[in-house]
Amino acid sequence: MLGHYAFADILVFIGYGLVLLGSGWLFNRQNRSANDYFLGGNSIPMWMVAISVLATSQSAATFLGGPDQGYRNDLTYLSTNIGAFIAAYFVAIFLIPRFYQQKVYTVYELLEQRFGARAKRLAGLMYLFGRVFASGARLYMAALAVAMILFGNIDASSVITATLIITVCGLVYTVYGGIRTVIYSDVLQAVIYVGAAIAVIIVLYNAIPASFGDIVAALQNPAPGETSKLRLINTDWDFSNSGVFSLLSVLTGFVLLNIAAFGLDQDMTQRVLTCKNAKEGSRAMLMSVVMVIPVMLLFLVIGLLLYVYYQRPDIMASGLSDGPVPSFAGEPVTIFMYYVLTEIPAGVRGLVTIGILAAALSTLNSGLNSMASVLVQDLYRPWREAKHQQTQDSHYVKAGRWAMVLVASALGFMACLCYYWQQYTNMPLLQFALGVMVFSYSGLLGVYFVTLFSQRGSQRSVIIALIVGFLVPLSMQPYVIHTVLPSQWHFELGFTWQLVIGTAISTLICALGRTTAEPKN
């Protein structure tokens, strides 16, 4: 265990531990009201919120998934930011002003005003269920890295142990400080893991015995019959998993995915609601989309350089007077960690490792407070106030902390399940992380489109739409298709198209209802 690390790496670990302890004490030392605990008193600086949204949307999924995507494929993942910009403007115009106008703690409180408390509760439950999937998948990726660090492999027992370690550490760091601690720590962790990515690129580029022009030429012509690994736009009409980053998919599925992420997913929307007003919240969100591009590019470039390092022996051999050419024969998901643990110099290896740990903690912390806020504000608080007329604000802060413990346990369990899920599908990490979001997003998108742009819908149609929105993409999963359908009917549909179909069906179902004087409970 930890046999890959030298004394210089250990010093880096000690320094990182001291920073975590110091920042944790600084951020957690104040007692807070429920508003401060869940919304930071609406006083968080815009630039901090932007970085926190960035860290929430990236973290471990990008730290491991980015190199995996660059190593296996190309740069087309960058084109998904076109969909992100379209979605960000939509959310800034139609959703964020309404959230601030109604002074909500969670995005699902808007449904209560239109369709009653039952609709809000089910939307909150659907978010929680979907977020367990999404954050659990990201926690699984972080556990892959930590398992490689601690045990040098990604066996089931190693990944499960790593999951438990990350879960406990993240919970202890976050549980007392609320959203303010989450945002401040997100900023700290983002700076660390971006710095680590830059360090990897410098070391890796210098290790390749070729000029910049030669590296670019190798990436443009990777192998006979293969497309350039520097391709940015994919114009193919491919509806399978391999075509999810195509332009058509970007302009449809990824627009929907990002509308849901920025405007309907409490995980990211809660950060926007900590700003002073709707204008600053909208700016913070748009700023985060701009910041994502260079960060995403850094990790994709690592993957491209790893491809040259391990898959182009003709280039690597040209700079070696003796000794073996670098080679890699393991699973693609471990390519980045394999390089970190076997090739990077001491000291830098420690920096990259804490960058991975920072991404892992950011992954967990991002979900804990937002999911706890939905559990407390949308589910527990209404029940409590119906039973007890007067309850002190401090009670809900305490309830939020217990909710975090429950959420952390659920995420840890889901991360362990994702180990077997991803191994079964053999899907690249980025696609896997994005694909699991579809289950909750389809129904939420359909319901909110009807809420925003029509006077139709009812409490009953909202409930049915949310349930069907989950079941439609579930029915398109490979394990369901292979179990239910005969082999001649098997098909593969990318997660973006699952989202498009699920959203269309749930929108139609929700719109079939007609608003009546239904009871608001």
N, C-alpha and C positions, 0 to 999 in steps of 0.2 A: 504493500500500500504506500502510495506517494514516493515510490522508489525512483520515479522519473525526475525528481526535483533536487536542485542543489541548494546550498546555503543562501545564495543570493535570492532564490525564489522564496525561501522561507521568510526572509526579511521583508519581501514584498507582501506576503500573506499577513505578517504581523502588522505592517503598516495599514493594510486594508481593514484588518480587524479593529484597530484603534480608531480609524475613521468611522466605521460603523457604530462603534460604541459611543463615540463622541457625538455623532450626528443624532443617534437615537436618543441620547439624554437631552440634547438641545431641543429636538422637535417634540419630545413627549413630556416636557416638564410642566406644562400648563394643564389645569382642569378646564374642560370645555363644555358648552351647551350642546344640545343635539344639532343645532344649526352649524356650530363650529366643527363638531365632530364629523358631520356628513357633508357639509358644504364649505368648510373653511371660513365661515363668517362672510362669505362673498368678498374676500379681500386678497385673494392670491394674485400676484402679478401675472399679466397676460403672457409674458415670455416663458414663465415657469409652467403655466398651464399648457402652452404649445409643446414644450419639451416633454411634459408628462403624457400628453396625448400621443406624441411620437413614440415614447418608450412603451406605452401601453399597446400600441398597434404593432410594434416591432419586437423588441426584447428577444427571448430565446428562439422564437420562430425565425427571426432574421439571422441571428448569430450562427445557428446551425443550418437553417433552411436555405439561407442565401448562398453560402459556399456549395451546398449540395446542389442547388439549382444551377449555379454557374458551372460546376464540374460536369453535371449530366447534360445540361441543355445550353441556353444562350441568354441574351439580355432582354428577351421579350417581356419578362416580368416587370421591367421598368415601365412599359407602356400602360400598365394598369393604373398608373397615376393620372392618366387622362380621365378614366372613370372616377377617380378620387376627386379631382377638381370639379367635375360636373356635380357629383354628389354633395361636395362641401358647399357649393353655392346654393343648391336646393335646400339643404338643411339650414343654412344661414338665413335664407329668405322665409321659409315656411314653418320651421320648427323652433329654433332657438328663441326668437322673439316671443312666441307663445309660452315657452317654458318660463321665461323671466316674468312675463306679464301675470301669469298665474301663480308665481312664487312657489313652484313645486320642488319637492325633494327628489322625486323620481319622475322619469318621463311618462310613466304609466298612470299618473294621477290625472292626466288630461282625459283619459278614457272614462274615468269616474264621472266627470262632469257631463258627458254625453250619454253614456250607456249604463252607468251605475257601478256600484262597488264590486259586484261580482266580475264584471268585465275587467276592471283594474286588477283584481286579485289574480285572475287567470292569466292576464298578460304578464304580470310580475312572475308568476310561477313558470310561464313559458320561457321568459328571459332566464330565470334561474336554471331551468333545466338545460337550455341551450348553452348558457355560459359555463355550466359544469363541463359540458362537452368541449367547448372551445378553450377555456382556460386549462382544463385537464390535459388537452392535447399539447398545449404549450409547456405545461409543467412536465409532461413526458419528455419533450425534447430537451428541456433543461436537465432532466434526470439522466438522459443518455450521456450528456457531456460530463456530468458529475460522476457517473458510473465509470466512464473511461478514465477520469482523473484518479479516482480512488482505487479502482480494481483492475483497470486496463482492459475491460471487456464490457459488452452490453448483454450479458446473460440476464435472464429474468430476475434472479435473486439480487444481482448487482443493481439493476435499474429500480427495483422495488425499494431496496435499502436507500439508494440515493434520493428517491422520491420522499421517503420519510424524513431524511435529513433536511432537505430543502423546505419541506412543509413546516417542520417545527421551527427552523430558523426564521423563516418569513413570518410566521405567526407571532413569535415572540417579539420581533422587531416592529410589527405593524399594529398589534392589537390595542395598544394604549393610546396611540397618537391620532387615529382617525385620518381623514382625507388629507389634512395638512402634512402629516408625516409621509403619507403615500406619495404626494406630489413632490415634496422636497427630496425624498429618497429616489424618486424616479429621475430627477435632474442629476443627482449625484451618480446614480448607476449608469445613466445614458452617457455622461461624460467619460466614465471609465471604460465602457465597452466600445464606444466609438474610438477612443484613444488606443485601445487594444487592437482594433481592426486595422488602424493605420500602421501600428507597429508590425503586424503580421505582413501587410503588403510590402513594407520596406524590406523586411528580412527575406521574404519569398522572392521578390523581384531581384534582389542582389544575389540570390542563390541560383538563379537561372542564367547560364552562360550564353546569353544572347542579347542583342540590342533591342531597344523598344520596337523598332521597325520589324525585326525578325519575329518577335513575339506576336505582334499584330498580324503579320502574314500567316503565322502558324494557326492563329485563332480563326482567321478568315477562311483557311483551307484545312480544316481539322482532319478529314479523311475522305477518300474517294466516295462520292455519292452523298456526303453529309452537308447540310447547310452551314453557313458561317455561324460561329459561336458569338459573333458580334452583332447578330441580327437584332434589331430593336422592334420592328413591327412585323407581325405575322399576319398575312392576309389570307391564309388558307381557310377553307370552309370545313373545319374539323370539329365535330360535336363531341368527340371522345375526351378522355382525360388529358391526352397529349395536346389538345387544342384549346385548353381553357385560357391561355394567354394570347389567343388570336384577337385581332382588332374587333371583329364582330362580337366576341365574348366580352371584351373590354367595354364596349359601348352599350351593352345590355346587362349581362349578369354582374359585372364589376361595378357598374353604376348603382344597381340595386344593393349589392353587398355593402358598398360604402355609405349609401343613405342609411341603411340599417345600423352600420357600425357607428357612424357619427351622430345620428339623430335618434335612434331607437334602442341602442344598447347602453344600458346604464353604466357599463364599465368605462366607456369613453365620455359619454354625455355628462356624467357627474363631474368630471374635471372641468368641462366648459361652464357648468353652472356655478363653479367657485369664483368666477370672475365678478367684477364689480357690476356689470350690466350686460345686456344682450349684445351690444356693439363690440365690447371687448371680447366676449365669449366667441362671437363669430370670427373676429380677427385671429384669435388664438387658434381656432380650428383650421382656418385657411393657412396660417403660418406653419402649422404642423405638417400640412400636406406638402408645402414647399420644402420643408426640412427633411421629409422622408426620402426625397429623391437622392441626394448625395449619400445619405446613410445607407440606403438600399444598394446603391451602386458600389460602395466600398465592399460589402459582403459578396456581391456577385463577382467583383473583380478578384477577390480571394479565390473563389471557385474556378475562375478562368485560369488564373496562374497555377493553381493546383493541377488543372488538366495538363498544362504544358509540362509541369514538373514531373508528373507521374505517367502521363500517356504519350509523351513525345520523347522517347529515349534517344532519337536521332539528334535532338537539340541538346539534351542533357549530356550525352556522351561526348559532344564536341568540346566541352570545357573540362573534362576529366582526364588527367594523365594516368591515373590508376584508380582502382576501387570500383565497386559496383554502381550501376546507374540506379537512381531512386526508383522504387517500384512499390505498388500497392495492390493487394489482391483481396482486401476485405470487403465489407459491405459499404456501399456508397454513403450511407448515412453517417458513417464514422470517419469519413475522409479528412475532415477538418481537424477533428480531435487527434487522429493518428498523426497528422503532420505536427500539431502542437506538441505532442508528447514525445515524438521521436526525432524531430529535426530542429526545432527552434532553440536558440542559445539560452543558457541559464539567465535568469533575470527577466528577459523578455517572456520566457515561458511562464514565469510567475505572473507577469502583468496580464498576459492573455488569459491565464486561468482565472484571475480575479475578474476580468472582463466577462468571462463566461458565468461566473458566480453572480456578478452584478445583474446580468441578463436574466439569470434564473430567479433571483429574488424579485426583480422588477416584474417578471411574469406572474409570480404568485401574489405580490402585493397589489397589483393592479386589479385583481378580481376580488380580493377580500373585502375591502370597504364598500365597493359598489354593490356586491351581492348582499352584504350585511344590511345596507341601507334599504334595499328592496324588502328583505325579510322583516325588518323592523317597521319601516314607514308604511309599506303597502299591506303587510299581512298582520304583524303583531300589534302595532299601535291602534288601528281601528278596532280590533277585538278588545284590547285593553281599555280603551276609552269608552267602549260600550258597556263594559263591566264596572269600571271605576271612573267616576266623573272627573276627579282631579288626580293627576299623576305628575310627580316632579320630573323636570326635564332630565335630571341626572339618571333617572331610572332607565330612560331610553338609550343613554350613552352606555350604561352597564349592559343592557340588552344587546346593543350593537357589538360589544366585545364577545359576548357568548355566541352571538350569531356568527362572528368570524371563526370561532373554534369549529362550529358546525360546518361552515363553508370550507374551511381548510381540510377537514376530514373528507368531505365529498370530493374535493379536487384531487386529493391524494389517491383516493380509490379510483377515480376516473383516469388518472395518469397511468396507474398500473394496468387498467383495462386497455388503454390506448397502445400499450406495448404489444399486446397480442393483435389488436385491431390493425395497426399499421404494418405489422409483420405479415398479416394475412393479405392485405391489399397491395403491399410493396409499393405504395404511392410515395413520390418524393415528399420530403418533409413540408415544404411550403404549401403544396397542394393539399396535403393532409390537414394542416393547420387551418387553412382557409375553408376547406370543404366541410368540416364539422360545424361551422357556423350556420350553414344553410338550414338546419333542422328547426331552429327557433326563428330565424329571420323571415322565412317565407310567410308564415302566418301574421307576424307583426307588421310586415310591409303591407300586406293586403288590408288589414284592419285600419292602419293609419292612412293609407291612400283614400279609403272610403270616408274616414273621419275628416280629413282635411279638405277634400274636394267634392263632397256631396252631402246631402241631408238624409241619406239613406242609412240603413244598418239598424240593428236592434241588439239588445243584450244577448239574445239567443244566437243571432247570426254571427256576432263577434266571437262567441265561445266556439261555435262550430268551425268558423274560419281558422281560428288559432289551432284547433286540433287537427283539421285537415291539412293546414300548412306544414305541420310536423310530419304527418303520415305520408304525404306525397313524396318528398325527397327520401324518406325512409324506404319506401317501396322501390326506389331506383338504386339502392345499394347492391353491390355485387353479391353479398352473402344472402340477401333476400331473393334476388333474381335467380340465383343458382339453386335456391331451395324450392322456390315456388314454380318457376317456369321450366318447360322442357328445353333441352339443350339447343334445339333449332331456333328458339325464340330469345335466346340470351342476347343482351345488348349492353353497350357501355356508353354512358352519358356523363359528360363533365359536370362538375358541381355547379358551375355558373348557369348551365341550362336547367339543371334541377331547380335552382333558385328562381329562374324566370318562369318555369311551368308552375311551381308551387305558389309563387306570388300571384300569378294570373288566376289560378283556381281559387285561392283564398280571397282575393279581391272580389271575384264574381259571387262567391258564396256570401260574403259579408254584405255586399250591395243588395242581395235578394231580400234582406230583412227590411222592415219598415219601422221607423221610430214610432213607438207608442208610449203611453203613459205607464211604463213599466216601473216596478218598485226599485228604488235605488239602494239595493242591498245585495 
